[in-house]
Each structure stands twice: as structure tokens, then as C-alpha cells.
Amino acid sequence: MRARDAAGNQSPASSPVSVTTTTGGGNPGSGTLAVQQRGGSGTADSQIRTSLQIVNRGSTAAALDGVTARYWFTGDATNPGYQIWCDYAVLGCGSVTLRVVKLSTPRPGADAYVEISFSGGALAAGASTGEIQVRVAKSDWSAFNQANDYSYRTAGSFTDLATATAYQSGALAWGVEP
């Protein structure tokens, strides 16, 4: 492996490197569940704002009480506390549970995630949960730096987001974990 700087200078070759790529449970586009995202706040903002939905691409209904989705981010502080809101959900915010989980060992682009779960119901084959608007702020309202956050992006319409993950009965069903 060699590195090249902005001026075009090339480093000496490194020792051989062994690389193994993983897909976190298969091609993120071929699972029966998919996480789609639209919106997104600026990279430097006092809140993370995004809209997510889960789509069932399978041929049978999925029990929503066994489905969760995760949006991965960094808190940019040693031990920040969080506030979290469901601002709107097609299913109704009363049937959606949000929580922030801090990782015991940070990963590239993530030291926490927002987890979305459901109190019940079923997601029919070919259907989506519809929009779920999520908002997260630090307890001290300091700004997030989302530029390198694992799940961060802005999008004008709902499209697949393989860096947001979905789980069915605790097993990874969509996406790639950081």
C-alpha cells in the first residue's frame, strides 16, 4: 500500500496488508427490511434532526414489536446526556419508543445510537411505517459535529440508508454497523 499527498508525492510501499470486508449480515439492499431516511440537519447544529421509515420488502408481514432501527452518531463529548423527541410519526408517536444508547467502546463515526422501537402492530409486506421524525439534543444544548457521524447525511426524499441499521427479533436484518 502507498499513500499520496496533495502535491502528488508518494510514500514508500508498506508491508503487506490483509483486509477482510464484512457486510453486517449480507448486502444491505437485499434484506426483507430496509431503513430509509430523508431530511437531516446541518453538520454543526445543536440538534440532530432526521426522518426515518422502515420498509418491509418481504412477502410476509413483520411484527413491529420485534423490529428496531438504529441511527448511529457521535456525541462529541466525554459523557454527554441527551434529550430525545419523536416530533411526528405516521403511526403516532405514542406507538414509537426512542432511546439513546451509549456504546461502551466507540466505533468509527459512532459512540452512540438512537434506537427506534414499536409497541406493537404489524408491518405488511410491501408497506412502510411511514415517516418518523426524530430529534436529539445534548442536555447542555451544545452543538453536534455530524460531519463524520456514521449515519449522517441529508436527503430530499426517502431513500435507503445502509448506515442506519434494522433488527428483527434482535438479529441484524438491514444495513452495516460501524
C-alpha positions in Angstrom: 0.0 0.0 0.0 1.2 3.5 -0.8 -0.1 6.9 0.3 -0.1 10.0 -1.9 -0.2 13.6 -0.6 -1.9 16.6 -2.2 1.3 17.5 -4.1 1.5 14.1 -5.6 4.4 12.8 -3.5 4.2 9.0 -3.0 5.3 7.2 0.2 7.4 4.0 0.2 5.4 0.8 -0.1 4.1 -0.5 3.3 4.3 -4.1 4.5 1.5 -6.3 3.0 -1.9 -5.5 4.5 -4.6 -8.1 5.0 -8.1 -6.8 4.7 -11.4 -8.5 5.2 -14.6 -6.8 4.4 -17.9 -7.6 6.1 -21.4 -6.6 5.2 -23.1 -7.0 8.6 -25.4 -9.7 7.6 -25.5 -9.6 3.8 -25.9 -7.0 1.1 -27.8 -4.2 2.9 -30.0 -3.8 -0.1 -31.2 -7.4 -0.2 -32.8 -7.9 3.2 -36.5 -8.0 3.8 -36.4 -4.8 6.0 -34.8 -1.6 4.9 -34.3 1.7 6.7 -34.9 4.8 4.6 -34.0 8.4 5.6 -34.8 11.9 4.4 -34.0 15.3 5.8 -31.2 15.9 8.1 -29.9 18.9 9.9 -26.6 20.8 9.3 -23.3 19.3 10.2 -22.9 21.8 13.1 -26.2 22.1 14.9 -27.5 21.9 18.4 -29.8 19.1 17.4 -29.7 16.0 15.2 -32.9 16.1 13.2 -33.8 13.3 10.7 -36.8 11.4 9.4 -36.7 7.6 9.1 -39.0 4.9 8.0 -38.8 1.1 7.9 -39.9 -0.7 4.7 -40.9 -4.3 4.6 -39.6 -5.7 1.3 -40.5 -9.3 2.3 -43.5 -11.4 1.2 -45.0 -11.7 4.7 -45.9 -9.2 7.5 -43.3 -8.4 10.1 -44.4 -8.0 13.8 -43.3 -4.4 14.7 -42.8 -5.3 18.4 -39.7 -7.3 17.2 -38.4 -4.6 14.9 -35.9 -1.8 15.9 -33.8 0.7 13.9 -30.6 2.4 14.8 -29.2 5.8 13.7 -25.5 6.0 14.6 -23.8 9.2 15.7 -21.1 10.8 17.9 -21.8 12.9 21.0 -18.6 14.9 20.6 -18.1 15.0 24.4 -16.8 12.6 27.0 -20.1 11.8 28.7 -23.0 13.9 27.3 -26.5 13.4 28.4 -29.3 13.5 25.8 -32.8 14.6 25.3 -34.8 12.9 22.5 -38.2 13.5 20.9 -40.5 12.0 18.4 -41.9 15.1 16.7 -44.2 13.2 14.3 -44.9 9.7 13.3 -47.4 8.4 10.8 -48.1 5.5 13.3 -48.4 8.1 16.1 -45.5 9.0 18.5 -47.4 7.1 21.2 -46.6 3.8 19.5 -42.9 4.7 18.9 -40.2 4.4 21.6 -37.0 6.3 21.2 -33.8 5.9 23.3 -30.2 6.9 23.1 -27.7 4.1 23.8 -24.1 5.0 24.5 -21.6 2.4 23.2 -19.1 1.0 25.8 -16.5 1.0 23.1 -16.7 3.8 20.4 -16.7 2.7 16.8 -15.6 4.8 13.7 -18.2 7.5 13.4 -20.3 6.4 16.4 -20.2 6.4 20.1 -24.0 6.2 20.5 -27.1 5.5 18.5 -30.8 6.4 18.6 -32.9 3.3 18.7 -36.4 3.3 17.4 -38.8 0.6 18.6 -42.5 0.0 18.4 -45.1 -1.0 20.9 -46.9 -3.4 18.6 -48.7 -3.8 15.3 -47.5 -5.4 12.1 -45.8 -4.1 9.0 -47.5 -5.6 6.0 -45.4 -7.0 3.1 -44.5 -4.1 0.7 -45.5 -1.4 3.3 -43.6 1.1 5.3 -44.0 2.5 8.8 -44.3 6.0 7.2 -42.3 8.9 8.4 -40.9 9.0 11.9 -39.3 12.4 12.8 -36.5 12.1 15.3 -34.8 14.9 17.2 -31.9 14.6 19.6 -30.1 17.3 21.7 -27.4 17.2 24.3 -28.6 18.1 27.7 -26.4 21.2 27.7 -27.6 22.1 24.1 -24.0 22.3 22.8 -23.6 21.7 19.1 -23.1 18.3 17.5 -20.4 17.9 14.8 -22.1 15.5 12.4 -19.6 15.8 9.6 -18.1 12.3 10.3 -21.1 10.7 12.0 -21.7 7.2 10.7 -25.4 7.6 9.8 -25.3 11.3 8.9 -26.5 12.6 5.5 -29.1 15.0 4.1 -31.6 13.8 1.6 -34.6 15.4 -0.1 -36.7 12.3 -0.3 -36.8 8.9 1.4 -34.0 6.7 0.1 -32.2 3.6 1.5 -29.6 4.4 4.2 -27.4 1.3 4.7 -25.6 3.1 7.6 -28.8 3.1 9.6 -29.5 -0.5 10.7 -32.6 -2.5 11.3 -33.0 -5.6 13.5 -35.7 -8.2 13.6 -36.0 -10.2 16.8 -32.5 -8.9 17.8 -30.8 -10.1 14.6 -29.3 -7.6 12.1 -31.8 -7.5 9.2 -30.6 -4.4 7.3 -27.5 -2.2 7.0 -24.0 -2.3 8.1 -23.0 -1.5 11.7 -20.0 0.9 12.1 
